[in-house]
Amino acid sequence: MRPASPPARPTPTPQAFQQSIGPCFATFPSAGPAPQVFQQSSGFCFVTFSEHAAPVTAVAFLPSGHALVSASLDGTVRAYDLVRYRNFRTMASPTPVQFGCVAVEPGGEIVAAGTVDSFQ
C-alpha cells in the first residue's frame, strides 16, 4: 500500500468581492489589479486605484470611512486616502508572499493581512 501524497496547494483565484461603509462600497473585478469605489445610491464609480501589479484579493474600509486598504497577490497591502484619492501607504512582507485577505480592527489603528503561502 502506497502512502497518500500530500494535498496539492490550492492556487488562489480572486473573486469579485465588495465591502461597504456608509454611502459607498468598494469592489475589485475578478482577477483585476484595481480596487474601485462606488456610490451606493447611483452605482457611479468615482475612483479606481491602479497601483497593484497583480490581482487584488481583498478590500476593507477603515472604520472612519476615510481610507480603504487592499491586499494583493503582488505581495503588498496598500492604503488609499478616500479624500485625496491617492495611495498613502504601501506595506509589504520582508519575504515574497501573496496576500489573500485583509482586515482592519475596529479602532482603525491595526491592519492585518493573511498570506496564501505557508509560514516558513
N, CA, C and O atoms as a GROMACS GRO file, in nm:
protein
  480
    1MET      N    1   0.084  -0.116   0.000
    1MET     CA    2   0.000   0.000   0.000
    1MET      C    3   0.089   0.124   0.000
    1MET      O    4   0.181   0.136   0.081
    2ARG      N    5   0.062   0.216  -0.092
    2ARG     CA    6   0.142   0.338  -0.104
    2ARG      C    7   0.088   0.444  -0.009
    2ARG      O    8  -0.033   0.456   0.009
    3PRO      N    9   0.180   0.524   0.052
    3PRO     CA   10   0.131   0.632   0.137
    3PRO      C   11   0.064   0.740   0.052
    3PRO      O   12   0.101   0.764  -0.063
    4ALA      N   13  -0.032   0.802   0.111
    4ALA     CA   14  -0.106   0.908   0.040
    4ALA      C   15  -0.013   1.027   0.018
    4ALA      O   16   0.063   1.065   0.106
    5SER      N   17  -0.022   1.085  -0.099
    5SER     CA   18   0.059   1.203  -0.127
    5SER      C   19  -0.006   1.324  -0.059
    5SER      O   20  -0.127   1.328  -0.042
    6PRO      N   21   0.077   1.423  -0.021
    6PRO     CA   22   0.019   1.541   0.044
    6PRO      C   23  -0.073   1.615  -0.053
    6PRO      O   24  -0.050   1.613  -0.174
    7PRO      N   25  -0.175   1.681   0.000
    7PRO     CA   26  -0.267   1.752  -0.088
    7PRO      C   27  -0.195   1.867  -0.160
    7PRO      O   28  -0.106   1.931  -0.104
    8ALA      N   29  -0.235   1.890  -0.282
    8ALA     CA   30  -0.176   2.000  -0.360
    8ALA      C   31  -0.216   2.133  -0.300
    8ALA      O   32  -0.328   2.149  -0.251
    9ARG      N   33  -0.123   2.227  -0.304
    9ARG     CA   34  -0.153   2.361  -0.252
    9ARG      C   35  -0.248   2.430  -0.348
    9ARG      O   36  -0.220   2.436  -0.467
   10PRO      N   37  -0.359   2.483  -0.297
   10PRO     CA   38  -0.456   2.548  -0.386
   10PRO      C   39  -0.398   2.675  -0.448
   10PRO      O   40  -0.324   2.749  -0.383
   11THR      N   41  -0.434   2.698  -0.571
   11THR     CA   42  -0.395   2.822  -0.638
   11THR      C   43  -0.500   2.926  -0.607
   11THR      O   44  -0.619   2.903  -0.626
   12PRO      N   45  -0.457   3.044  -0.558
   12PRO     CA   46  -0.555   3.147  -0.525
   12PRO      C   47  -0.626   3.197  -0.650
   12PRO      O   48  -0.563   3.224  -0.752
   13THR      N   49  -0.757   3.209  -0.640
   13THR     CA   50  -0.835   3.263  -0.750
   13THR      C   51  -0.921   3.376  -0.697
   13THR      O   52  -1.025   3.351  -0.635
   14PRO      N   53  -0.879   3.498  -0.720
   14PRO     CA   54  -0.957   3.611  -0.669
   14PRO      C   55  -1.098   3.611  -0.725
   14PRO      O   56  -1.120   3.582  -0.843
   15GLN      N   57  -1.193   3.645  -0.641
   15GLN     CA   58  -1.332   3.654  -0.682
   15GLN      C   59  -1.376   3.799  -0.668
   15GLN      O   60  -1.319   3.875  -0.590
   16ALA      N   61  -1.476   3.836  -0.743
   16ALA     CA   62  -1.532   3.970  -0.725
   16ALA      C   63  -1.587   3.978  -0.584
   16ALA      O   64  -1.657   3.887  -0.539
   17PHE      N   65  -1.558   4.083  -0.515
   17PHE     CA   66  -1.595   4.099  -0.375
   17PHE      C   67  -1.625   4.245  -0.350
   17PHE      O   68  -1.570   4.332  -0.416
   18GLN      N   69  -1.713   4.271  -0.256
   18GLN     CA   70  -1.736   4.411  -0.222
   18GLN      C   71  -1.747   4.428  -0.072
   18GLN      O   72  -1.789   4.338   0.001
   19GLN      N   73  -1.708   4.545  -0.027
   19GLN     CA   74  -1.712   4.585   0.113
   19GLN      C   75  -1.779   4.720   0.116
   19GLN      O   76  -1.745   4.807   0.035
   20SER      N   77  -1.874   4.741   0.206
   20SER     CA   78  -1.943   4.870   0.206
   20SER      C   79  -1.932   4.939   0.341
   20SER      O   80  -1.915   4.876   0.445
   21ILE      N   81  -1.942   5.072   0.335
   21ILE     CA   82  -1.945   5.156   0.454
   21ILE      C   83  -2.018   5.284   0.416
   21ILE      O   84  -1.987   5.347   0.316
   22GLY      N   85  -2.115   5.320   0.496
   22GLY     CA   86  -2.190   5.444   0.469
   22GLY      C   87  -2.247   5.447   0.328
   22GLY      O   88  -2.308   5.350   0.283
   23PRO      N   89  -2.228   5.558   0.258
   23PRO     CA   90  -2.286   5.572   0.124
   23PRO      C   91  -2.201   5.513   0.012
   23PRO      O   92  -2.234   5.530  -0.106
   24CYS      N   93  -2.092   5.444   0.045
   24CYS     CA   94  -2.001   5.392  -0.058
   24CYS      C   95  -1.978   5.243  -0.041
   24CYS      O   96  -1.998   5.187   0.067
   25PHE      N   97  -1.937   5.180  -0.150
   25PHE     CA   98  -1.888   5.044  -0.141
   25PHE      C   99  -1.768   5.030  -0.232
   25PHE      O  100  -1.755   5.100  -0.332
   26ALA      N  101  -1.680   4.937  -0.195
   26ALA     CA  102  -1.558   4.912  -0.271
   26ALA      C  103  -1.564   4.771  -0.325
   26ALA      O  104  -1.618   4.681  -0.260
   27THR      N  105  -1.508   4.752  -0.441
   27THR     CA  106  -1.506   4.621  -0.503
   27THR      C  107  -1.381   4.610  -0.589
   27THR      O  108  -1.312   4.709  -0.614
   28PHE      N  109  -1.353   4.490  -0.633
   28PHE     CA  110  -1.247   4.469  -0.731
   28PHE      C  111  -1.295   4.362  -0.827
   28PHE      O  112  -1.354   4.263  -0.785
   29PRO      N  113  -1.268   4.382  -0.955
   29PRO     CA  114  -1.312   4.282  -1.052
   29PRO      C  115  -1.234   4.152  -1.035
   29PRO      O  116  -1.119   4.154  -0.990
   30SER      N  117  -1.295   4.042  -1.069
   30SER     CA  118  -1.228   3.913  -1.061
   30SER      C  119  -1.098   3.917  -1.140
   30SER      O  120  -1.097   3.954  -1.257
   31ALA      N  121  -0.990   3.879  -1.074
   31ALA     CA  122  -0.855   3.876  -1.133
   31ALA      C  123  -0.809   4.014  -1.180
   31ALA      O  124  -0.729   4.024  -1.272
   32GLY      N  125  -0.859   4.118  -1.118
   32GLY     CA  126  -0.818   4.253  -1.156
   32GLY      C  127  -0.729   4.317  -1.053
   32GLY      O  128  -0.745   4.292  -0.934
   33PRO      N  129  -0.636   4.401  -1.097
   33PRO     CA  130  -0.544   4.466  -1.003
   33PRO      C  131  -0.590   4.603  -0.956
   33PRO      O  132  -0.507   4.680  -0.906
   34ALA      N  133  -0.717   4.638  -0.969
   34ALA     CA  134  -0.759   4.775  -0.940
   34ALA      C  135  -0.885   4.781  -0.855
   34ALA      O  136  -0.995   4.760  -0.907
   35PRO      N  137  -0.871   4.810  -0.724
   35PRO     CA  138  -0.992   4.830  -0.644
   35PRO      C  139  -1.066   4.954  -0.689
   35PRO      O  140  -1.005   5.054  -0.728
   36GLN      N  141  -1.199   4.948  -0.683
   36GLN     CA  142  -1.283   5.060  -0.727
   36GLN      C  143  -1.380   5.095  -0.615
   36GLN      O  144  -1.423   5.009  -0.539
   37VAL      N  145  -1.413   5.225  -0.605
   37VAL     CA  146  -1.507   5.272  -0.503
   37VAL      C  147  -1.627   5.334  -0.574
   37VAL      O  148  -1.611   5.416  -0.664
   38PHE      N  149  -1.747   5.293  -0.532
   38PHE     CA  150  -1.872   5.335  -0.595
   38PHE      C  151  -1.961   5.405  -0.495
   38PHE      O  152  -1.951   5.382  -0.374
   39GLN      N  153  -2.050   5.491  -0.544
   39GLN     CA  154  -2.157   5.548  -0.462
   39GLN      C  155  -2.271   5.446  -0.464
   39GLN      O  156  -2.310   5.398  -0.570
   40GLN      N  157  -2.324   5.413  -0.347
   40GLN     CA  158  -2.432   5.314  -0.342
   40GLN      C  159  -2.560   5.365  -0.406
   40GLN      O  160  -2.631   5.288  -0.470
   41SER      N  161  -2.589   5.492  -0.390
   41SER     CA  162  -2.716   5.544  -0.441
   41SER      C  163  -2.724   5.544  -0.593
   41SER      O  164  -2.831   5.515  -0.648
   42SER      N  165  -2.614   5.574  -0.661
   42SER     CA  166  -2.618   5.584  -0.807
   42SER      C  167  -2.546   5.471  -0.878
   42SER      O  168  -2.569   5.448  -0.996
   43GLY      N  169  -2.457   5.400  -0.806
   43GLY     CA  170  -2.376   5.297  -0.871
   43GLY      C  171  -2.259   5.355  -0.949
   43GLY      O  172  -2.193   5.283  -1.024
   44PHE      N  173  -2.233   5.484  -0.932
   44PHE     CA  174  -2.126   5.554  -1.004
   44PHE      C  175  -1.991   5.522  -0.941
   44PHE      O  176  -1.973   5.538  -0.821
   45CYS      N  177  -1.895   5.477  -1.025
   45CYS     CA  178  -1.758   5.453  -0.979
   45CYS      C  179  -1.686   5.587  -0.977
   45CYS      O  180  -1.664   5.647  -1.082
   46PHE      N  181  -1.649   5.634  -0.858
   46PHE     CA  182  -1.585   5.765  -0.853
   46PHE      C  183  -1.434   5.759  -0.836
   46PHE      O  184  -1.369   5.862  -0.845
   47VAL      N  185  -1.377   5.640  -0.812
   47VAL     CA  186  -1.231   5.630  -0.811
   47VAL      C  187  -1.190   5.484  -0.835
   47VAL      O  188  -1.254   5.390  -0.785
   48THR      N  189  -1.083   5.468  -0.912
   48THR     CA  190  -1.021   5.338  -0.936
   48THR      C  191  -0.873   5.353  -0.902
   48THR      O  192  -0.805   5.439  -0.956
   49PHE      N  193  -0.825   5.268  -0.812
   49PHE     CA  194  -0.684   5.272  -0.773
   49PHE      C  195  -0.609   5.164  -0.850
   49PHE      O  196  -0.646   5.046  -0.841
   50SER      N  197  -0.507   5.200  -0.923
   50SER     CA  198  -0.442   5.103  -1.012
   50SER      C  199  -0.296   5.076  -0.977
   50SER      O  200  -0.219   5.040  -1.065
   51GLU      N  201  -0.258   5.091  -0.853
   51GLU     CA  202  -0.117   5.072  -0.816
   51GLU      C  203  -0.074   4.926  -0.801
   51GLU      O  204   0.045   4.898  -0.813
   52HIS      N  205  -0.165   4.833  -0.777
   52HIS     CA  206  -0.125   4.693  -0.762
   52HIS      C  207  -0.076   4.636  -0.895
   52HIS      O  208  -0.126   4.672  -1.002
   53ALA      N  209   0.022   4.546  -0.886
   53ALA     CA  210   0.079   4.484  -1.006
   53ALA      C  211   0.020   4.345  -1.034
   53ALA      O  212   0.049   4.286  -1.138
   54ALA      N  213  -0.062   4.294  -0.944
   54ALA     CA  214  -0.123   4.161  -0.960
   54ALA      C  215  -0.266   4.170  -0.906
   54ALA      O  216  -0.304   4.271  -0.848
   55PRO      N  217  -0.346   4.065  -0.925
   55PRO     CA  218  -0.485   4.070  -0.881
   55PRO      C  219  -0.502   4.103  -0.733
   55PRO      O  220  -0.426   4.057  -0.648
   56VAL      N  221  -0.603   4.184  -0.706
   56VAL     CA  222  -0.642   4.219  -0.569
   56VAL      C  223  -0.727   4.106  -0.515
   56VAL      O  224  -0.814   4.053  -0.585
   57THR      N  225  -0.703   4.068  -0.389
   57THR     CA  226  -0.776   3.956  -0.330
   57THR      C  227  -0.872   3.998  -0.220
   57THR      O  228  -0.961   3.922  -0.184
   58ALA      N  229  -0.855   4.119  -0.165
   58ALA     CA  230  -0.944   4.163  -0.056
   58ALA      C  231  -0.938   4.314  -0.041
   58ALA      O  232  -0.836   4.377  -0.072
   59VAL      N  233  -1.048   4.372   0.006
   59VAL     CA  234  -1.054   4.514   0.038
   59VAL      C  235  -1.125   4.531   0.172
   59VAL      O  236  -1.208   4.448   0.210
   60ALA      N  237  -1.092   4.639   0.243
   60ALA     CA  238  -1.160   4.671   0.369
   60ALA      C  239  -1.151   4.821   0.392
   60ALA      O  240  -1.048   4.883   0.367
   61PHE      N  241  -1.261   4.878   0.441
   61PHE     CA  242  -1.262   5.019   0.478
   61PHE      C  243  -1.210   5.033   0.621
   61PHE      O  244  -1.229   4.944   0.703
   62LEU      N  245  -1.145   5.145   0.650
   62LEU     CA  246  -1.118   5.180   0.788
   62LEU      C  247  -1.250   5.225   0.848
   62LEU      O  248  -1.334   5.277   0.776
   63PRO      N  249  -1.270   5.206   0.978
   63PRO     CA  250  -1.398   5.241   1.040
   63PRO      C  251  -1.439   5.387   1.017
   63PRO      O  252  -1.559   5.416   1.013
   64SER      N  253  -1.345   5.477   1.004
   64SER     CA  254  -1.378   5.618   0.982
   64SER      C  255  -1.440   5.641   0.844
   64SER      O  256  -1.509   5.741   0.823
   65GLY      N  257  -1.414   5.549   0.751
   65GLY     CA  258  -1.463   5.564   0.614
   65GLY      C  259  -1.377   5.654   0.528
   65GLY      O  260  -1.410   5.680   0.413
   66HIS      N  261  -1.265   5.704   0.583
   66HIS     CA  262  -1.178   5.795   0.509
   66HIS      C  263  -1.065   5.724   0.436
   66HIS      O  264  -0.988   5.788   0.364
   67ALA      N  265  -1.054   5.592   0.454
   67ALA     CA  266  -0.946   5.518   0.388
   67ALA      C  267  -0.992   5.377   0.357
   67ALA      O  268  -1.086   5.325   0.418
   68LEU      N  269  -0.926   5.318   0.260
   68LEU     CA  270  -0.953   5.183   0.213
   68LEU      C  271  -0.820   5.109   0.207
   68LEU      O  272  -0.720   5.167   0.164
   69VAL      N  273  -0.816   4.983   0.248
   69VAL     CA  274  -0.696   4.902   0.233
   69VAL      C  275  -0.727   4.786   0.140
   69VAL      O  276  -0.839   4.736   0.138
   70SER      N  277  -0.626   4.745   0.064
   70SER     CA  278  -0.644   4.632  -0.028
   70SER      C  279  -0.524   4.540  -0.018
   70SER      O  280  -0.411   4.585   0.001
   71ALA      N  281  -0.549   4.411  -0.032
   71ALA     CA  282  -0.444   4.309  -0.032
   71ALA      C  283  -0.434   4.252  -0.173
   71ALA      O  284  -0.534   4.247  -0.245
   72SER      N  285  -0.314   4.211  -0.211
   72SER     CA  286  -0.295   4.165  -0.348
   72SER      C  287  -0.198   4.048  -0.355
   72SER      O  288  -0.118   4.024  -0.264
   73LEU      N  289  -0.207   3.976  -0.466
   73LEU     CA  290  -0.112   3.868  -0.492
   73LEU      C  291   0.026   3.922  -0.529
   73LEU      O  292   0.120   3.844  -0.544
   74ASP      N  293   0.040   4.054  -0.545
   74ASP     CA  294   0.172   4.112  -0.573
   74ASP      C  295   0.257   4.126  -0.447
   74ASP      O  296   0.371   4.173  -0.455
   75GLY      N  297   0.203   4.085  -0.331
   75GLY     CA  298   0.279   4.088  -0.207
   75GLY      C  299   0.271   4.219  -0.132
   75GLY      O  300   0.351   4.243  -0.042
   76THR      N  301   0.175   4.303  -0.167
   76THR     CA  302   0.159   4.430  -0.096
   76THR      C  303   0.018   4.445  -0.041
   76THR      O  304  -0.078   4.388  -0.091
   77VAL      N  305   0.011   4.525   0.065
   77VAL     CA  306  -0.116   4.574   0.119
   77VAL      C  307  -0.106   4.724   0.106
   77VAL      O  308  -0.012   4.786   0.156
   78ARG      N  309  -0.202   4.784   0.039
   78ARG     CA  310  -0.197   4.929   0.013
   78ARG      C  311  -0.312   4.999   0.083
   78ARG      O  312  -0.424   4.948   0.090
   79ALA      N  313  -0.283   5.118   0.135
   79ALA     CA  314  -0.384   5.201   0.199
   79ALA      C  315  -0.409   5.322   0.110
   79ALA      O  316  -0.315   5.389   0.066
   80TYR      N  317  -0.537   5.350   0.085
   80TYR     CA  318  -0.576   5.459  -0.004
   80TYR      C  319  -0.656   5.564   0.072
   80TYR      O  320  -0.746   5.531   0.150
   81ASP      N  321  -0.622   5.688   0.051
   81ASP     CA  322  -0.692   5.802   0.108
   81ASP      C  323  -0.816   5.829   0.022
   81ASP      O  324  -0.804   5.852  -0.098
   82LEU      N  325  -0.934   5.825   0.083
   82LEU     CA  326  -1.058   5.846   0.009
   82LEU      C  327  -1.100   5.993   0.005
   82LEU      O  328  -1.209   6.025  -0.043
   83VAL      N  329  -1.016   6.082   0.056
   83VAL     CA  330  -1.040   6.226   0.046
   83VAL      C  331  -0.956   6.282  -0.068
   83VAL      O  332  -1.004   6.358  -0.152
   84ARG      N  333  -0.828   6.242  -0.072
   84ARG     CA  334  -0.736   6.290  -0.176
   84ARG      C  335  -0.721   6.191  -0.292
   84ARG      O  336  -0.657   6.223  -0.392
   85TYR      N  337  -0.780   6.072  -0.279
   85TYR     CA  338  -0.776   5.969  -0.383
   85TYR      C  339  -0.633   5.933  -0.422
   85TYR      O  340  -0.596   5.941  -0.539
   86ARG      N  341  -0.554   5.892  -0.322
   86ARG     CA  342  -0.416   5.852  -0.351
   86ARG      C  343  -0.375   5.739  -0.258
   86ARG      O  344  -0.431   5.720  -0.150
   87ASN      N  345  -0.274   5.664  -0.303
   87ASN     CA  346  -0.214   5.558  -0.221
   87ASN      C  347  -0.118   5.626  -0.123
   87ASN      O  348  -0.017   5.683  -0.165
   88PHE      N  349  -0.149   5.621   0.007
   88PHE     CA  350  -0.063   5.690   0.103
   88PHE      C  351   0.026   5.597   0.182
   88PHE      O  352   0.116   5.644   0.253
   89ARG      N  353   0.006   5.465   0.173
   89ARG     CA  354   0.093   5.373   0.244
   89ARG      C  355   0.095   5.240   0.170
   89ARG      O  356  -0.010   5.190   0.128
   90THR      N  357   0.214   5.184   0.153
   90THR     CA  358   0.229   5.052   0.094
   90THR      C  359   0.304   4.965   0.194
   90THR      O  360   0.414   5.000   0.237
   91MET      N  361   0.245   4.853   0.231
   91MET     CA  362   0.306   4.761   0.326
   91MET      C  363   0.338   4.631   0.254
   91MET      O  364   0.259   4.581   0.174
   92ALA      N  365   0.456   4.577   0.282
   92ALA     CA  366   0.499   4.453   0.218
   92ALA      C  367   0.569   4.365   0.321
   92ALA      O  368   0.625   4.414   0.419
   93SER      N  369   0.566   4.237   0.298
   93SER     CA  370   0.634   4.141   0.383
   93SER      C  371   0.784   4.145   0.351
   93SER      O  372   0.821   4.172   0.237
   94PRO      N  373   0.870   4.118   0.449
   94PRO     CA  374   1.014   4.115   0.419
   94PRO      C  375   1.054   4.001   0.325
   94PRO      O  376   1.160   4.005   0.263
   95THR      N  377   0.968   3.899   0.315
   95THR     CA  378   0.991   3.791   0.220
   95THR      C  379   0.876   3.789   0.120
   95THR      O  380   0.765   3.828   0.155
   96PRO      N  381   0.900   3.745  -0.002
   96PRO     CA  382   0.792   3.745  -0.103
   96PRO      C  383   0.676   3.653  -0.063
   96PRO      O  384   0.696   3.534  -0.038
   97VAL      N  385   0.557   3.709  -0.058
   97VAL     CA  386   0.435   3.634  -0.026
   97VAL      C  387   0.321   3.687  -0.112
   97VAL      O  388   0.333   3.791  -0.176
   98GLN      N  389   0.212   3.614  -0.113
   98GLN     CA  390   0.090   3.658  -0.181
   98GLN      C  391  -0.017   3.674  -0.074
   98GLN      O  392  -0.050   3.579  -0.004
   99PHE      N  393  -0.072   3.795  -0.062
   99PHE     CA  394  -0.175   3.820   0.040
   99PHE      C  395  -0.312   3.780  -0.013
   99PHE      O  396  -0.348   3.810  -0.126
  100GLY      N  397  -0.388   3.711   0.073
  100GLY     CA  398  -0.519   3.663   0.033
  100GLY      C  399  -0.635   3.728   0.106
  100GLY      O  400  -0.749   3.719   0.060
  101CYS      N  401  -0.608   3.794   0.219
  101CYS     CA  402  -0.716   3.859   0.293
  101CYS      C  403  -0.659   3.978   0.370
  101CYS      O  404  -0.539   3.988   0.392
  102VAL      N  405  -0.749   4.067   0.410
  102VAL     CA  406  -0.709   4.184   0.487
  102VAL      C  407  -0.822   4.222   0.581
  102VAL      O  408  -0.940   4.206   0.547
  103ALA      N  409  -0.787   4.271   0.700
  103ALA     CA  410  -0.887   4.314   0.798
  103ALA      C  411  -0.834   4.435   0.873
  103ALA      O  412  -0.713   4.454   0.885
  104VAL      N  413  -0.926   4.516   0.922
  104VAL     CA  414  -0.891   4.635   1.000
  104VAL      C  415  -0.962   4.623   1.134
  104VAL      O  416  -1.082   4.594   1.138
  105GLU      N  417  -0.889   4.645   1.243
  105GLU     CA  418  -0.952   4.636   1.375
  105GLU      C  419  -1.046   4.754   1.396
  105GLU      O  420  -1.028   4.858   1.332
  106PRO      N  421  -1.144   4.740   1.484
  106PRO     CA  422  -1.248   4.843   1.499
  106PRO      C  423  -1.197   4.984   1.530
  106PRO      O  424  -1.263   5.082   1.496
  107GLY      N  425  -1.081   4.996   1.593
  107GLY     CA  426  -1.026   5.128   1.621
  107GLY      C  427  -0.959   5.192   1.500
  107GLY      O  428  -0.930   5.311   1.501
  108GLY      N  429  -0.934   5.113   1.396
  108GLY     CA  430  -0.871   5.164   1.274
  108GLY      C  431  -0.721   5.180   1.283
  108GLY      O  432  -0.660   5.237   1.192
  109GLU      N  433  -0.659   5.133   1.390
  109GLU     CA  434  -0.514   5.150   1.410
  109GLU      C  435  -0.432   5.034   1.356
  109GLU      O  436  -0.316   5.051   1.320
  110ILE      N  437  -0.492   4.914   1.350
  110ILE     CA  438  -0.417   4.794   1.312
  110ILE      C  439  -0.479   4.732   1.188
  110ILE      O  440  -0.600   4.712   1.180
  111VAL      N  441  -0.393   4.702   1.091
  111VAL     CA  442  -0.433   4.631   0.969
  111VAL      C  443  -0.363   4.496   0.971
  111VAL      O  444  -0.242   4.489   0.995
  112ALA      N  445  -0.437   4.390   0.947
  112ALA     CA  446  -0.380   4.255   0.942
  112ALA      C  447  -0.408   4.195   0.806
  112ALA      O  448  -0.517   4.212   0.750
  113ALA      N  449  -0.309   4.125   0.752
  113ALA     CA  450  -0.326   4.058   0.623
  113ALA      C  451  -0.276   3.915   0.635
  113ALA      O  452  -0.176   3.888   0.701
  114GLY      N  453  -0.346   3.825   0.570
  114GLY     CA  454  -0.307   3.684   0.571
  114GLY      C  455  -0.254   3.644   0.436
  114GLY      O  456  -0.299   3.696   0.333
  115THR      N  457  -0.160   3.553   0.434
  115THR     CA  458  -0.100   3.510   0.308
  115THR      C  459  -0.157   3.376   0.263
  115THR      O  460  -0.210   3.299   0.343
  116VAL      N  461  -0.146   3.351   0.135
  116VAL     CA  462  -0.186   3.221   0.082
  116VAL      C  463  -0.067   3.127   0.081
  116VAL      O  464  -0.082   3.008   0.050
  117ASP      N  465   0.051   3.178   0.114
  117ASP     CA  466   0.173   3.098   0.122
  117ASP      C  467   0.184   3.040   0.262
  117ASP      O  468   0.128   3.093   0.357
  118SER      N  469   0.258   2.929   0.273
  118SER     CA  470   0.277   2.868   0.405
  118SER      C  471   0.380   2.949   0.484
  118SER      O  472   0.467   3.014   0.427
  119PHE      N  473   0.368   2.942   0.616
  119PHE     CA  474   0.460   3.014   0.703
  119PHE      C  475   0.590   2.938   0.709
  119PHE      O  476   0.590   2.817   0.730
  120GLN      N  477   0.700   3.006   0.691
  120GLN     CA  478   0.831   2.941   0.692
  120GLN      C  479   0.905   2.973   0.820
  120GLN      O  480   1.017   2.928   0.840
   0.00000   0.00000   0.00000
